[in-house]
């Protein structure tokens, strides 16, 4: 077996799991609801700011990362664990397959599925904007690109970071309880950091480091914009935002590298554990 075969198997396995479609529908429904309501209440914005201004679409993407944490843990955390639960590890590790092919195939196969599931966010936000009951005077013309742009620079990096973290935890602990607990703990942790970012919003370095959901960082970038600028302009992806994204993507890569070197890909180690349990 090689990377391609494992990657393909992972995609086929995931395509047959009803839970993945349920996760998509959950995110889709939440995205529609949030886009239809608008997020002007999340921040001190002028009444002249339109409900679907680019800044608000960006913030919607960040907010919707919160419930996605629990979904990522359910998809990414079990990619390797299920081999142990189904007692397939002895068969897999005794075949001519490298540790790198095994881990990368499992990770990227699940990550592609996670990206497909997370695409419910921009699709739902576009539909929510279309079906919104807000009067035309409070809305800008529909611009799908604003949703796609926000998806790629907010949702995708966040998804990669969370995927790498949960996948690495599954590789190293091989315990489902740890994975699901980690999802809840991370959600609370980042929510508290986001609240803390409100207090230090004038310190751009701190908000850059702490604001995983990017809501406060986006507000900071547009704090001196007029209502017209918020309606007409997109947040430039530079400076603090690039640093923020780099921190989380880089941390995700480091988590995967650490998991690779710590993972014991050896049939001998498995047999030793079995013997120790029998004893």
C-alpha positions, -999 to 999 in steps of 0.1 A, spaced: 0 0 0 11 36 -6 -1 71 0 -25 71 -29 -42 39 -19 -47 50 17 -59 84 6 -84 69 -17 -96 44 9 -101 72 34 -122 91 10 -143 61 1 -148 52 38 -159 87 47 -183 90 17 -202 60 32 -205 76 66 -239 93 72 -225 114 100 -204 135 75 -236 145 56 -253 154 89 -223 176 99 -226 193 65 -263 200 71 -256 213 106 -231 238 93 -252 247 63 -283 255 85 -262 275 110 -247 295 81 -281 302 66 -295 314 99 -265 336 108 -263 352 73 -301 358 72 -300 375 106 -267 394 99 -239 400 125 -241 438 129 -247 431 166 -212 417 169 -194 450 173 -201 487 174 -210 495 138 -229 524 123 -265 518 112 -254 528 77 -233 496 75 -251 471 53 -260 437 67 -239 418 41 -209 441 40 -176 423 34 -164 428 70 -196 412 83 -192 382 60 -157 377 72 -169 378 108 -196 353 101 -169 329 89 -149 333 121 -180 329 143 -190 297 125 -156 282 133 -168 278 169 -193 249 163 -170 235 137 -145 226 164 -167 197 176 -172 184 141 -135 185 133 -128 164 164 -153 138 152 -138 135 117 -101 140 122 -95 125 156 -107 90 147 -87 86 114 -60 64 131 -79 54 163 -104 33 143 -76 10 131 -69 2 167 -106 -1 176 -111 -26 148 -78 -43 156 -65 -37 121 -31 -22 132 -13 -56 131 -24 -62 96 -17 -27 84 17 -24 100 29 -58 87 23 -48 51 49 -30 29 38 5 39 58 34 53 49 54 83 48 86 62 24 71 36 2 58 63 -1 90 83 -3 113 53 -29 92 36 -50 91 67 -46 128 74 -52 142 39 -80 118 32 -99 130 63 -88 166 57 -103 167 22 -136 154 37 -134 181 64 -129 208 38 -159 195 18 -180 196 50 -168 231 58 -178 243 24 -213 243 39 -204 276 55 -199 298 24 -227 279 6 -251 285 35 -240 321 40 -247 328 3 -281 312 5 -289 330 38 -281 363 21 -305 354 -7 -334 344 15 -328 372 41 -360 391 50 -340 423 55 -352 452 32 -331 459 1 -320 492 16 -301 473 43 -283 450 19 -256 453 -8 -258 434 -41 -249 397 -37 -212 391 -42 -203 354 -39 -166 362 -41 -168 379 -7 -179 346 8 -154 325 -11 -125 349 -2 -134 347 35 -137 310 33 -102 306 20 -84 329 44 -104 323 76 -122 289 75 -95 269 56 -65 279 78 -87 273 110 -98 240 97 -62 229 89 -50 239 124 -79 221 142 -75 190 119 -38 188 125 -43 191 163 -71 165 166 -54 141 142 -21 143 161 -40 138 194 -56 107 179 -23 94 167 -6 98 200 -33 90 226 -55 65 206 -83 74 229 -117 87 218 -125 103 251 -94 125 248 -104 137 214 -139 147 223 -128 163 255 -102 182 237 -128 197 213 -148 211 242 -118 224 260 -105 241 229 -138 257 222 -139 272 258 -102 281 256 -105 301 224 -138 317 234 -121 330 266 -91 342 246 -114 360 222 -131 377 251 -97 387 264 -88 401 230 -116 426 235 -98 440 265 -65 443 246 -79 453 213 -58 484 212 -27 462 213 -25 447 179 2 422 187 -18 406 215 -50 404 194 -30 390 165 -17 362 187 -49 353 206 -78 359 182 -84 325 166 -119 334 154 -105 367 141 -137 387 150 -118 412 171 -89 413 148 -111 422 119 -128 449 140 -94 463 148 -84 464 112 -115 484 103 -118 505 135 -111 538 117 -132 530 85 -163 549 77 -196 531 70 -190 537 33 -155 521 34 -169 491 54 -196 486 27 -173 490 -2 -139 476 9 -126 442 19 -102 437 48 -66 436 33 -49 402 40 -16 416 52 3 425 83 -15 412 115 -38 389 96 -9 372 78 9 368 111 -23 354 127 -28 329 99 8 319 98 8 312 136 -20 287 134 -10 271 101 25 268 114 14 253 147 -7 228 128 23 217 107 44 214 139 17 192 155 18 169 125 56 167 125 57 160 162 30 132 158 50 117 130 82 113 151 64 102 182 42 76 165 56 41 168 49 24 135 61 -11 144 43 -44 146 69 -54 173 57 -26 196 21 -38 192 30 -74 200 49 -63 231 18 -44 243 -4 -74 237 19 -97 256 21 -72 285 -17 -71 287 -19 -109 286 6 -111 314 
